[in-house]
């Protein structure tokens, strides 16, 4: 299934915490003229605005739990239904597990759409741990202990990494070396997407 609109690109960026996917996601989205749809940003915005959804999410995350799949998927569907995402988007942080892949598939099939590519930022675990420890120190994040960081990476490896196997069977995963200069990594992503015939906005 191909994208329905010329110039429309539907992407997903995946990588462990500390892989730089937030930074690279913004760069790629800007280059393709599409919005970044980040579950983390949507959650934070709703919490900040004190919406009913934000209160639900805050209660769950304050208890140290992950937001349930159904709630996360409903939030993402609502965001993707907005006009700026009609001709493409870059997903960051969703789908987070195989159940959410099914939710996203159902939504996209309903719109006669599909993902064009999945960008996997590959970073060794040790590199992620070092980057996150450095970020915690720079930002004074006391909750980012070594144990907490390791726990988040374990969740990624257990729950999120398996979604890549699903997308690999569809032949849409581009594994990008996420170690090196920021600009170099961005260029690696552009090269991989370009090889798929996905063109950046003029």
RONU-870635 format. One line per field, with one value per atom (N, C-alpha, C): residue number from 1; x, y, z; chain; atom name; residue in one letter. Coordinates in pm, whole numbers, always signed. Layout:
// RONU-870635
pos = c(NUM,...) .
x = c(X,...) .
y = c(Y,...) .
z = c(Z,...) .
unit = c(A,...) .
site = c(CA,...) .
code = c(A,...) .
END
This chain:
// RONU-870635
pos = c(1,1,1,2,2,2,3,3,3,4,4,4,5,5,5,6,6,6,7,7,7,8,8,8,9,9,9,10,10,10,11,11,11,12,12,12,13,13,13,14,14,14,15,15,15,16,16,16,17,17,17,18,18,18,19,19,19,20,20,20,21,21,21,22,22,22,23,23,23,24,24,24,25,25,25,26,26,26,27,27,27,28,28,28,29,29,29,30,30,30,31,31,31,32,32,32,33,33,33,34,34,34,35,35,35,36,36,36,37,37,37,38,38,38,39,39,39,40,40,40,41,41,41,42,42,42,43,43,43,44,44,44,45,45,45,46,46,46,47,47,47,48,48,48,49,49,49,50,50,50,51,51,51,52,52,52,53,53,53,54,54,54,55,55,55,56,56,56,57,57,57,58,58,58,59,59,59,60,60,60,61,61,61,62,62,62,63,63,63,64,64,64,65,65,65,66,66,66,67,67,67,68,68,68,69,69,69,70,70,70,71,71,71,72,72,72,73,73,73,74,74,74,75,75,75,76,76,76,77,77,77,78,78,78,79,79,79,80,80,80,81,81,81,82,82,82,83,83,83,84,84,84,85,85,85,86,86,86,87,87,87,88,88,88,89,89,89,90,90,90,91,91,91,92,92,92,93,93,93,94,94,94,95,95,95,96,96,96,97,97,97,98,98,98,99,99,99,100,100,100,101,101,101,102,102,102,103,103,103,104,104,104,105,105,105,106,106,106,107,107,107,108,108,108,109,109,109,110,110,110,111,111,111,112,112,112,113,113,113,114,114,114,115,115,115,116,116,116,117,117,117,118,118,118,119,119,119,120,120,120,121,121,121,122,122,122,123,123,123,124,124,124,125,125,125,126,126,126,127,127,127,128,128,128,129,129,129,130,130,130,131,131,131,132,132,132,133,133,133,134,134,134,135,135,135,136,136,136,137,137,137,138,138,138,139,139,139,140,140,140,141,141,141,142,142,142,143,143,143,144,144,144,145,145,145,146,146,146,147,147,147,148,148,148,149,149,149,150,150,150,151,151,151,152,152,152,153,153,153,154,154,154,155,155,155,156,156,156,157,157,157,158,158,158,159,159,159,160,160,160,161,161,161,162,162,162,163,163,163,164,164,164,165,165,165,166,166,166,167,167,167,168,168,168,169,169,169,170,170,170,171,171,171,172,172,172,173,173,173,174,174,174,175,175,175,176,176,176,177,177,177,178,178,178,179,179,179,180,180,180,181,181,181,182,182,182,183,183,183,184,184,184,185,185,185,186,186,186,187,187,187,188,188,188,189,189,189,190,190,190,191,191,191,192,192,192,193,193,193,194,194,194,195,195,195,196,196,196,197,197,197,198,198,198,199,199,199,200,200,200,201,201,201,202,202,202) .
x = c(+86,+0,+89,+62,+145,+71,+146,+86,-12,-120,-228,-202,-117,-95,+50,+71,+210,+275,+398,+470,+433,+349,+313,+405,+451,+544,+501,+489,+448,+560,+621,+740,+723,+804,+814,+963,+1001,+1141,+1146,+1236,+1246,+1391,+1409,+1544,+1537,+1637,+1636,+1653,+1617,+1642,+1790,+1818,+1958,+2010,+1923,+1967,+1967,+1903,+1895,+1775,+1678,+1566,+1479,+1472,+1393,+1453,+1585,+1657,+1647,+1676,+1673,+1531,+1434,+1295,+1253,+1290,+1255,+1322,+1449,+1523,+1459,+1423,+1365,+1227,+1146,+1011,+1016,+1109,+1122,+1160,+1253,+1300,+1188,+1098,+990,+861,+863,+746,+627,+656,+549,+563,+452,+462,+521,+591,+634,+517,+478,+373,+441,+470,+541,+445,+429,+337,+381,+512,+563,+520,+533,+494,+344,+265,+118,+79,+140,+111,+146,+268,+315,+225,+184,+98,-36,-92,-221,-209,-98,-75,-63,+13,+35,-96,-180,-307,-415,-384,-479,-604,-593,-710,-744,-865,-910,-812,-770,-674,-540,-498,-373,-375,-492,-504,-494,-557,-550,-405,-339,-200,-110,-131,-47,-59,-183,-205,-130,-136,-71,+81,+135,+281,+337,+261,+306,+321,+238,+244,+357,+426,+538,+496,+369,+320,+322,+313,+305,+159,+136,-1,-53,-175,-228,-236,-225,-225,-349,-467,-592,-594,-551,-550,-447,-328,-223,-269,-329,-373,-483,-574,-682,-624,-524,-459,-390,-319,-248,-346,-454,-555,-611,-640,-694,-595,-467,-364,-347,-350,-330,-451,-564,-684,-685,-588,-583,-529,-574,-542,-393,-306,-164,-100,-167,-112,-177,-266,-339,-247,-137,-47,+88,+85,+209,+241,+331,+369,+492,+556,+664,+626,+609,+573,+698,+694,+806,+748,+781,+731,+604,+557,+437,+446,+414,+376,+494,+463,+566,+577,+473,+473,+389,+386,+320,+168,+108,-37,-67,+18,-3,+20,+105,+124,-11,-84,-216,-313,-310,-399,-368,-238,-197,-236,-213,-251,-399,-482,-628,-663,-601,-628,-586,-465,-412,-488,-521,-598,-732,-790,-918,-906,-785,-761,-693,-682,-615,-472,-405,-266,-181,-51,+43,+171,+253,+382,+474,+549,+644,+778,+819,+948,+953,+1031,+1058,+1209,+1244,+1386,+1426,+1518,+1568,+1705,+1715,+1845,+1913,+2018,+2088,+2204,+2195,+2299,+2329,+2457,+2490,+2440,+2401,+2347,+2441,+2571,+2668,+2667,+2654,+2649,+2525,+2411,+2286,+2300,+2357,+2374,+2462,+2572,+2663,+2594,+2522,+2454,+2349,+2271,+2165,+2220,+2330,+2393,+2445,+2502,+2555,+2442,+2331,+2215,+2156,+2146,+2090,+2174,+2306,+2398,+2384,+2380,+2368,+2238,+2129,+1997,+1958,+2047,+2018,+1899,+1884,+1770,+1805,+1760,+1795,+1724,+1609,+1536,+1606,+1698,+1769,+1890,+1863,+1971,+2013,+2129,+2178,+2077,+2018,+1921,+1795,+1749,+1629,+1653,+1770,+1807,+1812,+1878,+1890,+1751,+1661,+1525,+1451,+1465,+1398,+1452,+1582,+1641,+1593,+1574,+1521,+1379,+1298,+1159,+1163,+1253,+1265,+1299,+1399,+1445,+1338,+1261,+1159,+1032,+988,+858,+864,+961,+962,+1043,+1158,+1240,+1161,+1069,+994,+908,+870,+789,+872,+1004,+1090,+1083,+1067,+1054,+928,+819,+693,+714,+776,+795,+900,+995,+1095,+1030,+929,+860,+791,+766,+704,+809,+935,+1044,+1055,+1013,+1014,+1111,+1193,+1285,+1420,+1465,+1600,+1677,+1777,+1858,+1973,+1977,+2075,+2172,+2300,+2401,+2380,+2341,+2310,+2427,+2548,+2667,+2744,+2786,+2865,+2813,+2857,+2818,+2669,+2600,+2456,+2422,+2497,+2471,+2494,+2598,+2628,+2512,+2459,+2349,+2225,+2199,+2085,+2102,+2223,+2249,+2230,+2268,+2247,+2097,+2017,+1872,+1818,+1860,+1813,+1851,+1972,+2019,+1932,+1901,+1818,+1678,+1620,+1485,+1485,+1590,+1603,+1610,+1677,+1687,+1551,+1457,+1319,+1234,+1295,+1219,+1139,+1172,+1102,+1179,+1114,+1182,+1147,+1250,+1230,+1152,+1084,+1010,+1108,+1064,+1153,+1179) .
y = c(-120,+0,+125,+213,+334,+450,+553,+672,+733,+785,+833,+972,+1048,+1186,+1204,+1283,+1309,+1391,+1357,+1434,+1397,+1293,+1253,+1142,+1153,+1054,+1018,+888,+840,+757,+810,+748,+715,+620,+588,+585,+648,+643,+566,+468,+380,+374,+372,+360,+362,+306,+308,+450,+469,+599,+630,+756,+795,+773,+727,+702,+830,+937,+1062,+1068,+977,+973,+1099,+1162,+1286,+1394,+1411,+1511,+1479,+1353,+1314,+1319,+1282,+1285,+1424,+1524,+1663,+1705,+1669,+1705,+1643,+1515,+1444,+1501,+1523,+1576,+1714,+1798,+1932,+1920,+1829,+1813,+1764,+1682,+1627,+1710,+1813,+1900,+1830,+1744,+1671,+1693,+1679,+1699,+1577,+1603,+1496,+1466,+1340,+1300,+1216,+1281,+1217,+1196,+1070,+1044,+1117,+1124,+1195,+1341,+1406,+1547,+1566,+1474,+1484,+1467,+1368,+1346,+1470,+1522,+1639,+1760,+1781,+1897,+1885,+1765,+1745,+1760,+1714,+1729,+1878,+1949,+2092,+2171,+2131,+2203,+2158,+2054,+2007,+1944,+1887,+1823,+1695,+1644,+1519,+1406,+1406,+1307,+1323,+1448,+1477,+1429,+1446,+1401,+1250,+1180,+1034,+988,+1050,+1013,+1041,+1157,+1196,+1096,+1055,+958,+827,+784,+658,+670,+779,+793,+825,+899,+929,+800,+702,+573,+485,+539,+466,+363,+372,+274,+332,+243,+286,+312,+409,+441,+321,+272,+154,+173,+62,+65,+134,+100,+155,+307,+358,+503,+570,+511,+566,+569,+461,+451,+552,+572,+670,+810,+841,+972,+993,+890,+901,+912,+833,+841,+982,+1040,+1176,+1275,+1257,+1348,+1329,+1204,+1178,+1222,+1239,+1283,+1434,+1506,+1651,+1686,+1801,+1837,+1835,+1876,+1886,+1748,+1642,+1507,+1432,+1503,+1437,+1391,+1463,+1428,+1377,+1312,+1253,+1294,+1216,+1239,+1156,+1189,+1106,+1068,+941,+892,+869,+915,+896,+849,+726,+674,+591,+573,+493,+438,+310,+210,+166,+135,+102,-50,-122,-268,-328,-460,-528,-503,-491,-462,-328,-228,-95,-95,-187,-199,-234,-327,-367,-250,-171,-54,+44,+69,+163,+109,-21,-83,-61,-88,-73,+70,+165,+307,+343,+304,+340,+269,+143,+68,+136,+186,+259,+384,+437,+557,+520,+389,+339,+391,+385,+431,+322,+343,+253,+331,+279,+343,+324,+428,+420,+363,+395,+346,+355,+264,+265,+287,+397,+429,+372,+277,+222,+282,+359,+413,+310,+252,+146,+203,+187,+238,+129,+94,-8,+33,-65,-39,+47,+17,+94,+241,+267,+405,+476,+408,+466,+499,+406,+427,+549,+560,+674,+806,+808,+931,+973,+876,+909,+955,+893,+933,+1076,+1109,+1243,+1345,+1308,+1398,+1424,+1318,+1332,+1429,+1416,+1504,+1648,+1667,+1802,+1869,+1791,+1848,+1838,+1782,+1768,+1678,+1574,+1483,+1373,+1393,+1298,+1164,+1164,+1038,+945,+1001,+921,+852,+761,+683,+576,+518,+412,+297,+263,+153,+188,+314,+358,+358,+405,+409,+265,+176,+36,-28,+7,-47,-4,+125,+175,+106,+82,+13,-132,-194,-331,-336,-236,-229,-214,-129,-109,-242,-310,-435,-543,-544,-648,-618,-491,-457,-391,-298,-220,-285,-342,-405,-507,-587,-685,-624,-496,-437,-430,-422,-414,-543,-655,-784,-783,-725,-717,-634,-517,-427,-480,-558,-616,-712,-785,-878,-802,-673,-588,-517,-534,-476,-325,-267,-120,-64,-152,-104,-65,+56,+100,+114,+28,+34,+132,+236,+343,+338,+349,+357,+489,+481,+602,+659,+609,+659,+750,+866,+958,+1099,+1181,+1321,+1332,+1426,+1444,+1460,+1547,+1572,+1447,+1372,+1248,+1150,+1138,+1044,+1088,+1220,+1272,+1237,+1255,+1225,+1076,+990,+845,+816,+884,+864,+911,+1031,+1085,+992,+937,+848,+722,+666,+545,+572,+685,+719,+751,+820,+853,+727,+624,+496,+431,+467,+417,+506,+610,+702,+804,+819,+918,+1050,+1147,+1274,+1380,+1455,+1564,+1678,+1755,+1871,+1970,+2034,+2130,+2248) .
z = c(+0,+0,+0,-88,-93,-28,+5,+65,-35,+16,-71,-129,-65,-109,-152,-255,-294,-185,-157,-56,+86,+103,+239,+285,+406,+459,+601,+625,+758,+815,+920,+977,+1124,+1169,+1311,+1344,+1454,+1498,+1630,+1636,+1752,+1798,+1929,+1983,+2134,+2200,+2346,+2400,+2527,+2591,+2576,+2542,+2525,+2385,+2294,+2156,+2072,+2127,+2052,+1959,+1978,+1884,+1889,+2007,+2016,+1927,+1935,+1855,+1706,+1672,+1531,+1475,+1557,+1513,+1470,+1549,+1517,+1386,+1369,+1246,+1122,+1133,+1019,+987,+1090,+1069,+1001,+1047,+985,+838,+810,+672,+579,+634,+552,+563,+646,+658,+724,+823,+892,+1044,+1118,+1263,+1335,+1445,+1534,+1627,+1634,+1727,+1835,+1947,+2058,+2174,+2215,+2326,+2451,+2475,+2592,+2592,+2474,+2463,+2484,+2425,+2438,+2585,+2651,+2794,+2876,+2852,+2930,+2907,+2781,+2749,+2821,+2823,+2890,+3041,+3097,+3242,+3276,+3192,+3215,+3205,+3110,+3089,+3189,+3265,+3366,+3308,+3189,+3126,+3202,+3175,+3238,+3204,+3078,+3031,+3105,+3118,+3188,+3332,+3398,+3537,+3547,+3448,+3444,+3428,+3331,+3301,+3421,+3485,+3599,+3715,+3742,+3850,+3821,+3695,+3655,+3663,+3606,+3603,+3741,+3823,+3960,+4042,+4007,+4078,+4022,+3921,+3862,+3759,+3715,+3617,+3476,+3378,+3238,+3203,+3118,+3074,+2994,+3024,+2954,+2802,+2731,+2584,+2527,+2581,+2525,+2535,+2651,+2673,+2581,+2574,+2488,+2342,+2296,+2156,+2126,+2221,+2203,+2188,+2269,+2264,+2129,+2082,+1955,+1838,+1841,+1733,+1725,+1840,+1845,+1782,+1813,+1758,+1607,+1561,+1418,+1335,+1401,+1330,+1308,+1367,+1350,+1211,+1157,+1018,+981,+1074,+1037,+1015,+1062,+1045,+928,+856,+747,+635,+614,+504,+553,+668,+717,+859,+920,+1059,+1090,+1202,+1254,+1397,+1421,+1554,+1637,+1762,+1855,+1988,+2028,+2156,+2143,+2021,+1995,+1855,+1832,+1931,+2017,+2143,+2241,+2259,+2214,+2225,+2112,+2105,+1993,+1993,+2111,+2117,+2052,+2078,+2020,+1869,+1819,+1674,+1610,+1672,+1620,+1621,+1729,+1738,+1625,+1603,+1498,+1360,+1338,+1210,+1181,+1281,+1263,+1224,+1291,+1263,+1120,+1082,+950,+838,+859,+758,+734,+842,+831,+746,+734,+651,+519,+493,+371,+364,+478,+489,+552,+544,+614,+641,+731,+758,+637,+605,+492,+536,+658,+708,+860,+918,+1061,+1077,+1142,+1164,+1299,+1299,+1425,+1453,+1560,+1599,+1688,+1636,+1707,+1788,+1919,+2010,+2112,+2133,+2233,+2372,+2451,+2585,+2669,+2663,+2743,+2704,+2574,+2524,+2578,+2573,+2626,+2774,+2850,+2995,+3022,+2947,+2965,+2932,+2818,+2776,+2878,+2927,+3022,+3157,+3199,+3326,+3315,+3198,+3173,+3170,+3102,+3092,+3230,+3311,+3446,+3529,+3513,+3586,+3539,+3405,+3348,+3388,+3391,+3417,+3564,+3645,+3788,+3816,+3733,+3749,+3850,+3973,+4080,+4063,+3990,+3972,+3873,+3794,+3695,+3757,+3848,+3908,+3807,+3832,+3742,+3734,+3848,+3852,+3772,+3785,+3713,+3562,+3523,+3381,+3326,+3399,+3356,+3344,+3437,+3436,+3309,+3272,+3151,+3026,+3023,+2908,+2902,+3020,+3023,+2965,+3003,+2951,+2799,+2749,+2604,+2536,+2590,+2528,+2533,+2641,+2659,+2579,+2579,+2521,+2385,+2367,+2243,+2133,+2167,+2064,+1980,+2040,+1960,+1848,+1859,+1751,+1622,+1637,+1518,+1437,+1507,+1437,+1350,+1404,+1328,+1202,+1220,+1105,+1007,+1058,+966,+868,+913,+822,+709,+732,+629,+544,+581,+503,+510,+624,+631,+736,+798,+902,+842,+874,+840,+970,+990,+1112,+1089,+1171,+1157,+1274,+1245,+1351,+1424,+1552,+1629,+1706,+1676,+1744,+1649,+1700,+1618,+1625,+1532,+1524,+1489,+1553,+1529,+1382,+1314,+1172,+1087,+1123,+1049,+1062,+1184,+1208,+1127,+1127,+1049,+901,+849,+709,+679,+775,+756,+742,+823,+817,+682,+640,+512,+396,+402,+295,+289,+405,+410,+358,+399,+354,+205,+161,+18,-67,-16,-88,-104,-18,-28,-119,-172,-257,-179,-51,+33,+24,-35,-61,+44,+81,+177,+112,+195,+144,+83,-23,-92,-3) .
unit = c(A,A,A,A,A,A,A,A,A,A,A,A,A,A,A,A,A,A,A,A,A,A,A,A,A,A,A,A,A,A,A,A,A,A,A,A,A,A,A,A,A,A,A,A,A,A,A,A,A,A,A,A,A,A,A,A,A,A,A,A,A,A,A,A,A,A,A,A,A,A,A,A,A,A,A,A,A,A,A,A,A,A,A,A,A,A,A,A,A,A,A,A,A,A,A,A,A,A,A,A,A,A,A,A,A,A,A,A,A,A,A,A,A,A,A,A,A,A,A,A,A,A,A,A,A,A,A,A,A,A,A,A,A,A,A,A,A,A,A,A,A,A,A,A,A,A,A,A,A,A,A,A,A,A,A,A,A,A,A,A,A,A,A,A,A,A,A,A,A,A,A,A,A,A,A,A,A,A,A,A,A,A,A,A,A,A,A,A,A,A,A,A,A,A,A,A,A,A,A,A,A,A,A,A,A,A,A,A,A,A,A,A,A,A,A,A,A,A,A,A,A,A,A,A,A,A,A,A,A,A,A,A,A,A,A,A,A,A,A,A,A,A,A,A,A,A,A,A,A,A,A,A,A,A,A,A,A,A,A,A,A,A,A,A,A,A,A,A,A,A,A,A,A,A,A,A,A,A,A,A,A,A,A,A,A,A,A,A,A,A,A,A,A,A,A,A,A,A,A,A,A,A,A,A,A,A,A,A,A,A,A,A,A,A,A,A,A,A,A,A,A,A,A,A,A,A,A,A,A,A,A,A,A,A,A,A,A,A,A,A,A,A,A,A,A,A,A,A,A,A,A,A,A,A,A,A,A,A,A,A,A,A,A,A,A,A,A,A,A,A,A,A,A,A,A,A,A,A,A,A,A,A,A,A,A,A,A,A,A,A,A,A,A,A,A,A,A,A,A,A,A,A,A,A,A,A,A,A,A,A,A,A,A,A,A,A,A,A,A,A,A,A,A,A,A,A,A,A,A,A,A,A,A,A,A,A,A,A,A,A,A,A,A,A,A,A,A,A,A,A,A,A,A,A,A,A,A,A,A,A,A,A,A,A,A,A,A,A,A,A,A,A,A,A,A,A,A,A,A,A,A,A,A,A,A,A,A,A,A,A,A,A,A,A,A,A,A,A,A,A,A,A,A,A,A,A,A,A,A,A,A,A,A,A,A,A,A,A,A,A,A,A,A,A,A,A,A,A,A,A,A,A,A,A,A,A,A,A,A,A,A,A,A,A,A,A,A,A,A,A,A,A,A,A,A,A,A,A,A,A,A,A,A,A,A,A,A,A,A,A,A,A,A,A,A,A,A,A,A,A,A,A,A,A,A,A,A,A,A,A,A,A,A,A,A,A,A,A,A,A,A,A,A,A,A,A) .
site = c(N,CA,C,N,CA,C,N,CA,C,N,CA,C,N,CA,C,N,CA,C,N,CA,C,N,CA,C,N,CA,C,N,CA,C,N,CA,C,N,CA,C,N,CA,C,N,CA,C,N,CA,C,N,CA,C,N,CA,C,N,CA,C,N,CA,C,N,CA,C,N,CA,C,N,CA,C,N,CA,C,N,CA,C,N,CA,C,N,CA,C,N,CA,C,N,CA,C,N,CA,C,N,CA,C,N,CA,C,N,CA,C,N,CA,C,N,CA,C,N,CA,C,N,CA,C,N,CA,C,N,CA,C,N,CA,C,N,CA,C,N,CA,C,N,CA,C,N,CA,C,N,CA,C,N,CA,C,N,CA,C,N,CA,C,N,CA,C,N,CA,C,N,CA,C,N,CA,C,N,CA,C,N,CA,C,N,CA,C,N,CA,C,N,CA,C,N,CA,C,N,CA,C,N,CA,C,N,CA,C,N,CA,C,N,CA,C,N,CA,C,N,CA,C,N,CA,C,N,CA,C,N,CA,C,N,CA,C,N,CA,C,N,CA,C,N,CA,C,N,CA,C,N,CA,C,N,CA,C,N,CA,C,N,CA,C,N,CA,C,N,CA,C,N,CA,C,N,CA,C,N,CA,C,N,CA,C,N,CA,C,N,CA,C,N,CA,C,N,CA,C,N,CA,C,N,CA,C,N,CA,C,N,CA,C,N,CA,C,N,CA,C,N,CA,C,N,CA,C,N,CA,C,N,CA,C,N,CA,C,N,CA,C,N,CA,C,N,CA,C,N,CA,C,N,CA,C,N,CA,C,N,CA,C,N,CA,C,N,CA,C,N,CA,C,N,CA,C,N,CA,C,N,CA,C,N,CA,C,N,CA,C,N,CA,C,N,CA,C,N,CA,C,N,CA,C,N,CA,C,N,CA,C,N,CA,C,N,CA,C,N,CA,C,N,CA,C,N,CA,C,N,CA,C,N,CA,C,N,CA,C,N,CA,C,N,CA,C,N,CA,C,N,CA,C,N,CA,C,N,CA,C,N,CA,C,N,CA,C,N,CA,C,N,CA,C,N,CA,C,N,CA,C,N,CA,C,N,CA,C,N,CA,C,N,CA,C,N,CA,C,N,CA,C,N,CA,C,N,CA,C,N,CA,C,N,CA,C,N,CA,C,N,CA,C,N,CA,C,N,CA,C,N,CA,C,N,CA,C,N,CA,C,N,CA,C,N,CA,C,N,CA,C,N,CA,C,N,CA,C,N,CA,C,N,CA,C,N,CA,C,N,CA,C,N,CA,C,N,CA,C,N,CA,C,N,CA,C,N,CA,C,N,CA,C,N,CA,C,N,CA,C,N,CA,C,N,CA,C,N,CA,C,N,CA,C,N,CA,C,N,CA,C,N,CA,C,N,CA,C,N,CA,C,N,CA,C,N,CA,C,N,CA,C,N,CA,C,N,CA,C,N,CA,C,N,CA,C,N,CA,C,N,CA,C,N,CA,C,N,CA,C,N,CA,C,N,CA,C,N,CA,C,N,CA,C,N,CA,C,N,CA,C,N,CA,C,N,CA,C,N,CA,C,N,CA,C) .
code = c(X,X,X,X,X,X,X,X,X,X,X,X,X,X,X,X,X,X,X,X,X,X,X,X,X,X,X,X,X,X,X,X,X,X,X,X,X,X,X,X,X,X,X,X,X,X,X,X,X,X,X,X,X,X,X,X,X,X,X,X,X,X,X,X,X,X,X,X,X,X,X,X,X,X,X,X,X,X,X,X,X,X,X,X,X,X,X,X,X,X,X,X,X,X,X,X,X,X,X,X,X,X,X,X,X,X,X,X,X,X,X,X,X,X,X,X,X,X,X,X,X,X,X,X,X,X,X,X,X,X,X,X,X,X,X,X,X,X,X,X,X,X,X,X,X,X,X,X,X,X,X,X,X,X,X,X,X,X,X,X,X,X,X,X,X,X,X,X,X,X,X,X,X,X,X,X,X,X,X,X,X,X,X,X,X,X,X,X,X,X,X,X,X,X,X,X,X,X,X,X,X,X,X,X,X,X,X,X,X,X,X,X,X,X,X,X,X,X,X,X,X,X,X,X,X,X,X,X,X,X,X,X,X,X,X,X,X,X,X,X,X,X,X,X,X,X,X,X,X,X,X,X,X,X,X,X,X,X,X,X,X,X,X,X,X,X,X,X,X,X,X,X,X,X,X,X,X,X,X,X,X,X,X,X,X,X,X,X,X,X,X,X,X,X,X,X,X,X,X,X,X,X,X,X,X,X,X,X,X,X,X,X,X,X,X,X,X,X,X,X,X,X,X,X,X,X,X,X,X,X,X,X,X,X,X,X,X,X,X,X,X,X,X,X,X,X,X,X,X,X,X,X,X,X,X,X,X,X,X,X,X,X,X,X,X,X,X,X,X,X,X,X,X,X,X,X,X,X,X,X,X,X,X,X,X,X,X,X,X,X,X,X,X,X,X,X,X,X,X,X,X,X,X,X,X,X,X,X,X,X,X,X,X,X,X,X,X,X,X,X,X,X,X,X,X,X,X,X,X,X,X,X,X,X,X,X,X,X,X,X,X,X,X,X,X,X,X,X,X,X,X,X,X,X,X,X,X,X,X,X,X,X,X,X,X,X,X,X,X,X,X,X,X,X,X,X,X,X,X,X,X,X,X,X,X,X,X,X,X,X,X,X,X,X,X,X,X,X,X,X,X,X,X,X,X,X,X,X,X,X,X,X,X,X,X,X,X,X,X,X,X,X,X,X,X,X,X,X,X,X,X,X,X,X,X,X,X,X,X,X,X,X,X,X,X,X,X,X,X,X,X,X,X,X,X,X,X,X,X,X,X,X,X,X,X,X,X,X,X,X,X,X,X,X,X,X,X,X,X,X,X,X,X,X,X,X,X,X,X,X,X,X,X,X,X,X,X,X,X,X,X,X,X,X,X,X) .
END
